[in-house]
Amino acid sequence: MAECNNPTTGVVALRSDSHPSHVRTRLFWLVAFPIVAAAQRPDSAGPPTLHAVVQYALAKNPDIVTARLHVDSAHGELGIARAFTNPTAAVQPGLPFQYALSSDLDIGPNRHYRIKAARLGLGATRFSLYDTQRTVVFNVRSAFYDLILDDALASLASDERDILVQLLAADSARLKNGAAAEADVVTSELNLARADAALAHAQATVRSARLALQLLIGVKQPDTAFKVVGVLRFETVGVPIDRPDSLLAVALADRPDLKAADTQLDQSHAIQGQQDWLLLPYPTLLLGWQPTQPYDISFPFGRTSRFSLGVSMPIPLWDWYGGEREKAKAGVAVAQLADNEARRQAISDVIQAADSLRSATILARKYQGGLLDKTAQAVANARYAYERGASSLLDVLDAIRTNQDIRTEYLTAVHDYWVAAYSLDRALGRDLIPDEASPQ
């Protein structure tokens, strides 16, 4: 029995001319492969937490994978800079035949600055990778909380629809008994239709948020049924947002984009140093050999030697490398401007993130202290009074809308609070708030 692979579906078929032990091995992989493949998904052991989603993104996100490949390329550039040029072999037919081997003496300051520039370029590329990870992690965290918010809002829309279904059923029964007006039933039907539309829209938003999160973390086949573990609940994170000087010190010391900008500035200086030494040419050493007769010279091996040495070097007669030096000087100026701009941007990011977290904290705390329970109780009281004829249907609908608005504002405020908290992490370049600190 032999194996036949379908490259499109990945299905393995077995033919009757294969050994039984091979059959058992292939049957094992038929069973094990789906399990291994499922284990690589973020939801393999149930809905993933924020930490699991972030870890998956660090391994699979396309931007991070591309940044890693840039690091590999920069490592190759360092190897190229360190390598010595290959020698050149030459044959000169004649009487006598001459054979020559020449090689550049790549041992001067030009080589030193070339290797230094490549090494700094590798370091800058690594810091750029860390900066990409910093940005992607924040985007994943933000998309994670967007999904939780949309899911919570869909639950609110479902709760509102359930209440309106109950109201419509009660009004229809009261209408049959003559205890309710037909206008109230029509109003209930209209509000239920609106609630159905709002619920459908909220569910579509949830599916879109699920797809967006999966695309961001690098899932190859996004699923609209993808779920995560997390709740929107306000918890103090304990970040010293009232001490901006300490936060700025952390950012200036830890942000990878600043380190990348500093390293690129050093690289530009190294490139400028390399261009400054272009006027010192590399000499080329040549070793000649005449197998049929010795050279008729005494330098350097004597008149009986069939070997001779020669030296050549380019003469900077027409090109004094002024263009290269001017380009390198401009590169240093550009790198200096980029470094200064990165520092100004870091300061602005920290100040704005701290202000956003401070305002989000104040807003989220306003909804603490039983406000949500009070609005829910107001809905229950309005429904009770309406069922006994003590209030109108408009009072009930107004209580329902007020309750939904307050709960929506609370969930949005908590969502903004956690996004602002992780935005401060992004601004600092350090995870002061770990993923495990988010409510589960």
C-alpha positions, -999 to +999 in steps of 0.1 A: +000+000+000+015+033-010+008+069-002-009+094-025-009+131-014-034+157-026-015+190-026-048+209-026-066+193+003-037+178+021-056+144+023-035+113+024-048+082+006-034+047+011-029+022-017-026-015-012+011-019-021+025-004+011+040-022+041+018-027+071+042-008+094+041+022+070+003+020+071+003+023+108+027+052+108+006+071+082-026+063+101-009+077+132-001+110+114-036+111+100-049+112+136-021+133+151-018+160+124-052+177+131-044+177+168-009+193+163-024+218+138-052+227+163-026+231+191-010+259+171-041+280+170-047+306+198-080+289+207-068+253+207-074+249+245-105+270+246-110+307+241-076+325+246-068+351+271-052+384+263-017+370+271-022+340+248-034+363+219-004+385+224+021+356+224+005+342+193+008+376+176+045+378+185+051+346+167+027+349+137+021+386+130+033+394+094+049+427+103+069+410+131+079+382+108+090+407+082+110+426+108+128+394+118+137+388+082+152+423+080+173+414+110+185+383+091+193+404+061+213+429+083+232+400+098+241+389+062+252+425+055+276+423+085+290+390+071+295+407+037+313+436+054+336+413+073+345+391+043+378+396+025+377+399-013+385+368-033+419+367-050+421+370-087+440+344-108+454+353-142+473+335-170+495+352-195+504+329-225+537+335-240+573+326-238+575+319-210+540+312-196+532+334-166+507+328-139+496+354-114+475+356-082+464+390-069+444+401-038+434+434-022+450+441+012+418+449+030+433+458+064+430+496+066+407+520+084+382+517+055+375+481+066+372+491+102+345+517+095+328+494+070+324+466+096+314+491+123+287+506+101+273+471+093+274+461+130+255+493+139+231+486+111+223+452+125+218+467+160+194+493+145+175+467+127+171+447+159+158+477+177+134+483+148+121+447+153+115+455+190+097+487+180+075+467+156+067+443+184+058+472+207+034+486+181+019+453+172+014+443+209-005+475+215-026+471+184-035+435+195-044+446+230-066+474+216-083+450+191-088+425+219-106+451+240-125+463+210-138+427+206-148+425+243-166+459+241-185+449+209-194+416+225-207+433+256-226+458+236-242+429+216-252+414+250-268+447+260-287+448+227-299+413+233-310+422+268-329+452+255-346+431+229-356+405+255-372+432+277-391+446+247-403+411+237-417+407+272-433+441+271-449+433+237-462+400+250-477+417+281-492+445+261-508+420+236-523+401+265-536+433+281-550+444+248-571+413+245-584+420+280-591+456+272-566+469+297-542+484+272-545+507+242-537+495+207-513+524+203-492+510+231-490+476+213-480+494+181-453+514+199-440+482+215-438+465+181-420+495+166-394+495+194-390+457+191-383+461+154-357+487+162-341+465+188-339+436+163-321+458+139-298+471+166-290+435+177-283+424+142-259+454+137-242+446+170-237+410+161-223+419+127-199+443+145-188+415+168-180+392+138-160+420+122-140+426+154-133+389+156-119+389+120-099+420+126-082+405+157-074+373+140-060+391+109-038+412+132-024+383+152-017+363+120-043+336+119-043+321+084-080+311+083-100+336+104-132+324+119-162+345+127-170+322+157-136+330+173-140+340+210-117+353+237-117+353+275-120+387+291-144+411+308-148+448+309-142+456+346-125+486+361-094+478+382-067+502+393-034+494+376-012+515+399+008+534+373+024+567+386+006+589+361+009+619+384+047+618+381+054+625+344+091+631+350+097+595+361+076+582+331+096+603+307+129+589+322+116+554+316+106+562+280+139+578+271+158+548+285+136+520+272+119+529+240+133+508+211+126+534+185+148+559+204+175+532+206+171+525+169+174+562+161+206+566+182+221+535+166+213+548+131+230+581+140+261+562+151+259+542+119+258+574+098+289+586+116+307+553+109+297+556+072+310+592+071+343+579+086+345+552+059+340+578+032+367+600+047+393+573+042+384+566+006+414+587-005+436+561+012+434+534-015+437+497-009+469+482-023+467+451-044+494+424-038+503+403-069+523+370-068+537+359-102+550+325-112+570+313-143+572+276-143+596+272-172+623+297-162+633+320-133+627+357-133+658+377-142+655+399-111+669+396-077+639+411-058+626+397-037+635+360-040+667+361-060+676+354-096+670+317-094+634+321-082+604+315-104+582+337-082+579+375-081+559+400-061+541+431-073+520+458-058+494+481-074+469+506-061+444+530-076+454+567-078+427+592-069+435+614-099+401+622-114+377+612-086+384+626-052+353+610-037+338+644-029+303+632-038+306+602-014+317+625+014+289+650+008+264+622+008+277+608+040+276+642+056+240+647+046+232+612+059+245+622+094+224+654+093+193+634+084+200+608+111+204+636+136+171+651+127+154+617+129+169+611+163+157+645+176+122+640+162+120+605+178+128+620+212+102+648+208+076+622+197+084+600+227+079+629+251+046+638+234+035+602+235+042+598+272+024+631+281-007+623+260-009+587+272-006+597+309-033+624+304-056+599+286-052+573+313-058+599+340-091+611+324-102+576+316-096+566+352-117+595+365-145+587+340-146+550+348-147+556+386-178+578+382-198+547+372-186+529+403-207+529+435-239+513+424-250+535+395-255+506+372-276+488+398-297+519+403-305+522+366-314+485+364-337+489+394-353+519+377-362+498+348-377+471+370-397+498+389-410+514+357-421+480+344-439+472+376-457+505+377-466+502+340-481+467+345-503+481+373-513+512+353-494+536+375-472+549+346-472+551+308-454+530+282-432+560+274-419+560+310-409+524+306-392+529+273-374+560+287-361+539+317-349+512+293-331+537+271-315+554+301-303+521+314-289+510+281-272+544+276-256+543+310-244+507+306-230+515+272-212+546+285-198+525+314-185+497+291-170+522+267-153+541+296-138+508+309-127+499+274-111+533+270-094+529+304-077+497+295-067+509+260-053+540+276-034+519+301-018+498+274-012+530+254+010+542+282+029+509+280+035+516+243+046+552+250+070+540+276+084+510+257+080+489+288+052+467+300+043+483+334+009+466+330+013+429+321-014+411+302-022+390+332-034+422+350-064+425+327-097+412+342-105+376+331 
